[in-house]
Amino acid sequence: MSAFVSSAVAALRRWIAAPSDIVVFLGTGIWLLFLIGLRPLTMPDEGRYGGVAWEMLTSGLHLVPTLDGMPFFHKPPLYYWMAEAAYALFGAHVWTARLPSWLAAWAVAMVLYAFLRRWRGPMTATVALLALITQPIFFGAAQFANLDMLVAGLIGMTILVGASVVLRASAGQPYRALSLLVGVLAGLGVLAKGLIGLVLPGAVLVLWLVLRRRWRGFSVLLWPPVLAVFLAMTLPWFWVMQTRFPDFLHYFFVYQQFERFAATGFNNVQPFWFYLPVVAALAVPWTLWLGGAMRKEFWRNTRRPSPARPVQMAATLVDMSADVRWLMVCWLAVILVFFSLPASKLIGYILPVLPAVAALAAEVIIAGVTGAAPRRDKSNRRFAFSLTLAVLFCVGGTVIATVKARPNSVDLGRAASAEMDPADTLIALHVYPYDLPMTLRLAAPMWVVDDWTQADIPTRDNWRKELFDAGRFDGAAMQRNLISEQEMTRRLCANAVNETYWVWGEPSRDATRYAILRDRAPRYTDSRRALWRIDVDNAFRQAHCAAAVLSASEDSPTRRR
């Protein structure tokens, strides 16, 4: 057994020393794609973002994100555009909703590999890549349909490409073309999640430039064509939205970007130190190596010339080594502090820090595996063990998440889709089923029945507030789609022809709470939800449509479309 382990460790080290770029590229993509469709969509996040993209595709309103037919400006459109494209190419599935996150994770992993290969060598680059893509939190986020991995990937790529531009300029190498890519990536970051796509990479690079005294980097990164490219990427969409919706800029920037950052009344309020144990636990086992980065020896090594190279070349490489390590420290510090400031903290917010964790862990590992014999052998074994453990954590975590996943609307919707006609109307009772429109392939918004007169709706961070905020930008759609129980009954009774409606709700309480469902068996049901079919015919009218309702509807009949 010992001989087998030694052989495996030796083979791993040989491959790391001289990896095949095509194997690295394809292997990374395949690994991050592995198991991507195993889990059902998680509610509400994956259903929300995947559902908005589905609405944009089916409605043809490709510029305006919509939730239940109303403008949804919580986030910019980049994820939705990417998911739309995936739906159009491959169909609307669980795995296609997650493709934008997978692409972002694959891209930032490859950029990290290329950056470290250029400035730190192939061994450090390969170890950092392995340490990144086998972090359980990174692997899971690459297969999760929301905006977190997309913006994290773009932030990471902006930092890495920006740093590479500065290092190339310092080494007297061509950098202008690459600097334009910084503007593109920062612009995409803003289109992914707003100002943090620019603020966070900018803060990391500014702190790094100041600490390393690379003053020329400011002129390199702020080269006017870079700024022009950034503005060309971002201004058109924001300008069009402000033109169509006069309150858009205030809502998106002032409220969503600034007031929510400083507010304390949103979900998941946590203490300042919340992210330290989160990163330590969810990026394990690679975070266990970071203790080595706190030793004086780790930083002293960056100033020690390599005797195997000419003195002038060695000094340059040593200087770049220090720059790379300090970049990762600045990266780690800025992201942790920034997201620790607001009271509301979600795990996905901390994803941008993970490439820095992987790079620092790789520096510690390489320092160990290239050291003296006793330490080298121990580091080799520890690295092989860490990699094996990390792979098991990634796969095991996905399997456990699949087994423990709460049921959503997909199975129930698939069962009903064969019977439901596209002309039928879907009515949701007191909960918005984010994933149901895509599952049923609905082309029209549903009616959401609830008490929309509650004064606290705008102050509570939930699905009601999301729909209520969206309705602010389209009052007519809000009146059509967000209705009371009385309005629902009135509309059903006002139709002069027989029509079919589908009502989605909870069988345990809605069957007795709503008069139209009493003594009516659900057509489809699962452990939590049910779909009732209601055919508005003479029998229905006699049972539920009082003379007063019919009389009121005769003067101004309300059609459902």
N, C-alpha and C positions, 0 to 999 in steps of 0.2 A: 504493500500500500504506500509506504514511504517512497519507494522508487517511482511509483506511478505519479504521485504528487510532484516529486522533483522534476520528472519529465514534462508534466503538464506546465509547471511553472517556467521551465526553461523554454518550452515552445511558445508560451505566451510572451515571454520577454523578447524572443527573437522576432516575433511578429510585430511587437510594439516598436522595436528598433528600426524596422524597415517595412512599414505597412504599405499595402497596395491602395492607392487613392481610389480606384474604382470600387474596390471591396469596401473601403471605408464609407464611401458615398452611398452605394446601394444598400449595404448592410445597415447603416444608420436609418435610412428611410424605411426599410422593411421591418426592422425591430420596433420602431415607433408606430408603425401601422399594425403590428401584430396585436390581435385581440380588440381592435378598435370598434368592432360591431357587436362585441359580446354582451355588454351591459345595455339594458333599456335606457332610454332618455331619463335623466334625473330632473325632477320637478322642484322648483319652477324654472331654474336657470336654463337648462338645455332646451326645454320646451319653449321658453320665451324667445330665445335668440334664433333657434331653428324655425320657430313659427313665424316670426317677423320676416325672415328671409323668404319663407314660403308665400306669405301674403304679397310681398313685393314682386315675386315672380308671377303669381297668378293674376295680380291686378294690373301688371304692366307699369306700375308707378316705381320705376327703378331708382329714382333719385330720393324718394321720400319713404323712410322706414315707417311702416304702419302696424299698429296693434289693434286687432278687431276693426280694421278699416279706418282708424284714426291715426294722425301723425304721432309717431313715437320718437321723441328726441332725447331720451335718456342717454343715448350713446350715438357716436357718428356711424357712418354707413359701411366702413370697410369690410367688417365681418359679414354683413348681410350680402354685400356684392359677391364676395367669395363663395358664400353658401349658395346664393342664387345660381352662380355659374356651376357649382357642383351638382345642384339639383337638375339643372338643364342638361348637363352632360350625362349624369349617371342615374337620375331619378331621385325622388325624395325618400331617403332612408336614414336610419340612425347613423350609419357610418359616414354618409355624405354630409350630414350636418356637422360632423366633427372634422372634416377635411381641412378647413381653415386653420384650426389649432394644430393639426398634424403638420401641415406645410410650414407653419411658423416655427414649430419646434425643430423640424428637420433643418430649416434654413439657419436658425441661430446656432444650432449644433455644428453645422458645416462652416459657418463664419468663424466660430470660436476655434475650430480645428485649423482652419487656414491661417488665422491670425497667429496662433501659438506656433504653428509649424514654421511660419516665416520668421518670427522673432525669438522663439525659444527652442526650436528644433522638433523633429518628428516624434521623439519619445514623449516629451511633455504634451504635445498636441494630442497624441493618441490616448494617453492616460486621462487627460482632461475630458476628451470626448466621451470615453467610457464612463468616467465619473459623472458626467452630466446626464447622459441618456439613461443611466441606470439609477438615478435618484428616483425613488418612488413617487415623489410629488411631481417631478418633471414628466415622468412617464405617464402618470395619470392625467396631468393637465394637457398633454399632447393628444389625449383621447377624450376630451371634454368639450362640448359645444358651447363655449361662451367666449368672451372677449379677452380673458386674462392671459392665455398663452399667446394670443396674437399680439397684444400690446407688449408683453414681456419680451417676445422674440424681436420685435422691432426696436424696442429700447436697447436690448443687448446688441443687436447688429449696428445700431447707430453709434454706440459707445466704441465698439471694436473697430469699425471702419474709420470713425473719427480719430481714434488713437493711432491707427495705422497710417493715416494721412500725416499726422504730426510726426511720427517716427520716420516716415519716408522723407519728409521735408528736412528733418534734422540730419538725416544721413546723406542728403544731397541727391536723392532719387526722385524720379518723376512722381507727382502726386495730384496734379490738377484734375485729371479725369476721375480719380477715386474720390476727390473731395466733393464732386458733384453728386456722387452716390450718397454722401452724408445728407445732403439736402433732400434727396428722394426719400431716404429711409425716415428722416425726421418728419417729413410731410405725411408719409404713410402712418407713422406713429400717431400723429394728431388725428388723422382720419380713422384710426382704430379706436382711440379712447379719449381724445381731447388733448388738453395742454400738457398732460404728463408725458406724452410722446415726445415733446420737445424739452420740457423743464427737467425731467430726470436725467436723460443723457447729457444735457447741457450742464447741469450741476456737477455730475460726476467728472466730466472733462475739464470744467473750470477748476475744480478743486485739485485735480491731478496736475494740470498745467502750473498752477501756483506752487504746489508743493515741490514739483520737479524743476521749477523755474524755467520752463520751456515757453518763454514769452512769445516766440514766433508762432506758436501754435494758435494764438488768438487770431492773428491775421490770416493764417491758413484756413481756419475753420469758418471765419467770417468773411471770406472772399465774396465779393458782391454776386458773382454768378451762383454761388451756393445759396445765398439768400433768395435770389430770383427763382431758383428751382423749387425751393421750399414753398414760396408764396404761390407759385404756379400749381403746386400739388394741392394746396389747401384752400386758397381763397375761392375758387369757383363754386364749390359745393356750399360753403357757408354763405356766399353772396346770394346764390339762388334761393336758399332756404329763407334768408332774411327778407328777400324780395317777396316771396310767396306768403310768409308768415311773419308779420312785423314784430312780434314779441319773441322771435326765435333766439336772437343773440343774447338777450337778457336771460332767458330761461336756460339756454345751454351753457353759457359761460358764467354768468353771475350766480345763478342758482345751482346748477348741476356741478360746476367745477369748483366754485369758491365756497358758497354757503354750505353745501353738503360736506365739504372737507372739514369745515370748522364746526359743524353742528354736532350735538350730542344725542339727538333724539332718534337716530336711525338704528338699524339692526346691529346686533352683535357688539355691544359696547364692551371693550376689553381694556386692561391696564396697559401702561406704556410699554412694559417689557414683554408683551404677548408674543411677539414674533421671534424672540430668541429661542425659546423652547420649541416653537413650531418648526423653524428651520432646522434646528438640531435634530429633531425627531424625524421629520419627513424627508430629509436628505441623507439620513443615515444609510449606510455606514460611513459615507465619505466625510461627514462632518467630524467624525472621530479623528480624522487626520489633521484637522485644523489646529490642534494644539501645537503641532510642530512649527507652525508659522509664527508662534509667539516666542520662540527661542531666539536668542541673540545670534546663534550660529547660523540660523536660516537667513538672516539679513546680512551677516558678515560674508557669507559665501557670494553674495552678489557683487562684492567689491574685490574678490580675489581673482586675478587673471588665470586663465587656463594655460598651463605650460605646453599644451599640445598645439597651440596656435601662436602666430607671430604676436608680439606685444601690442602693436597698434590695432590689429584685428580683435585681439582678446579684450582690449579695453573697450572697444565699441560694443562687443557682445555683452560684456559685463554691465555696461551702462544701460543697454536695452533690457537686460534681465531685471535690473532694479526698477526701471520704468514700468515694466509689465507687472511686477509684483505690487508696486505702489498703485498702479491703475486698479488692480483687483481689490486692494484695501479701500481705496476711495469709493469704488463701486459698491462694495459691501456696506460701508458706513453710510453713504448718502441714501441708499434705498431703505435700509433699516430705520434710520432716523426719520426720513420723510413719512413713511407709512406708520410709524409709531406715534406720530403727533396727533392725528385725529382720534377721537374716542371710538368711532366705529371701525372695526378691524375684521376683514375677511381673509381667509387663508390664501385665496387666489391672488390677493394684492401683492404678496411677497415674491411671486414667481420671478420678477426681473433680477433678483439677487443670485439665482442659482448658477448661472455661468461663472460668476466670480467665485462662488464656493468650489465649483469643480476645478477651476484653474489653480486656485491656491492649494487645494488638496493634491493636485497633480504635481505642483512644485515641491511639496513636501515628500511625496512618494518618490519622485525622481531623485531628489537629494539623498533618499535612503537607498534606493536600488543601485545607485552609482557610487556609493560610499565604500568604506572598507569592508573586507570579506564578512566578518561576523554580522555586522549591521546590514550589509547588503542581502545576505541570505534571509535574515529575519524579515526585512522589508518586502522581499519578493513573496514570501509566504503570506504575509499579512495582506499584501495587495491582491493576490490571487483569491484569498479567502474573502476579502471585502467585495471583490467583483462577483464571486459566486453568490454571496449573501444578498447583494443588491439585486441581482437578476431574480432570485427567488422571491424577494420582497415585491418586486414589480409585478411578476406573474401572479404570485399568491394574493397580493392586494387586489388585483383586478378580478380574480376569481371570487374572492370574499365579497367584494363590492357587488358583483353580479348576483351572488346568492342572497345577499342581504338587501338588495334593491327593493324599494317600495313599489308596489304595482302602480302603473300609470294608465293612461287611457288607450294605449296602443292596441291591446288585445281586444278590448271591447269595441273600439272603433273599427278594427279590421273585420270583426264579425258583422257589424252593421253596414259596412261599406257596400256589400253586395246587394243589399236591399234598398239602401238610401238613394234616392234620386237627386241629381244635382240641383233640381228646382226646389227641393224641400228646404225648410228653414230649421236651423238648429237653435235651440234655446238652452242656455246654461243657467242653472239656479244657484245663486249666492256663492259661486266659485267660478273662476275663469279657467277652463281646461286648455292650457297653452298648446299642448301637443295634439289636440283632437282635430283642429282644422286641417293640419297636414295629413294626419292619418286617414281622415275621411275624404281628403282631396277637395275640400270646400273651396269654392270660388267667391263666396259672398260672406260678409261678416255675420256673426251670430248675434242674437239678442241675449244680453246678460241681465238677468233679473235680480234685483237687490234693492235695498233702501238707499237710494242715491242722495237722499236729503240729509244724511248724517253729517253733522258739522265737523267731525274729526277725520273725515276721509282725506283731506289734503295734508294732514299732519302725521299720518301713520304710513310707514314704509312697507306697503304690501301691494297686492295685485289691484285692489280697488284704487289706490292712489295712482298707479301706473295708467289705468284706463281713464281715470278722472283727469289726470294731467294731459293725456293724449287728446281728450275731448275738448280741452281748452283751445286747441288749434283748429277744431272743426266742430262748431256748435251743432250744425245740422246732423252730422254723423253721430254725435253724442246723443242727441235726442232720438235718433233711430235705433241705436244699439244698446244704450244703457237705460233700462226701463224698470218700472215697478211691477208688482204682481197684478195690480189692477189694470195697468196699461197692457200687459201681456194678454189678459183675458179679453179686454176690449178689442184688441187687434184680431185675436182669433175669431171673435164673434162678428167682427165687422166685415169679414170676407163673405162675398156673395156666392162664391163657388166652392166646391169641395176641395180642400187642400190638405196636405200632409205636413205635420210638424214633428220634430224629434226633440224631446226634452231630456237634458242630461243633468243628473243630480244624485243625491244620496238616497238609496232605497229605505234606509232605516228611519229617516225623518221626513223626507220630502213627500213620501206617499200619503202621509196624513196631513202634512202642513199645507199643501197646495190642493185646492178644491178640484182642479182639473185632473189630478192624479189619483184621487180617492177611488177605491174599488177598481183600479186599473193595474193590471200586472205589467211589470217591465218587459219590454221586448228582448232586451239583452242586459245581462248583469254580470258583475264580478264581485270580488270580496268587498269592494268599497263603493263602487259607482254603478249606475244603471242608466239605460236609455229607454225611454217610453216613446212609443209611436202614438201620435194623436191624429186621427183623421177627422177633420172638421166637416161633419156632415149634419144631417137633420137631428140625429140622435144626440150628438154633442151639443148642438144649439139648444135643444129642449132641456138638456140637463144643466147647462152652465150659462146660458145667455139670457139674462133677465130682460124683461120688456124695456126697462129704462136704458140698459146698455145698447140694445138694438135701436131704440129711438134716437139716442145720442149719436150713434154711428151713421144714421141715415143722412144727416145733414152734411157731414164731412168724413166720408169713408176714408179710412187709413189703409193704404196698401202696404204690404210688407217690403216691397222693393222700392 
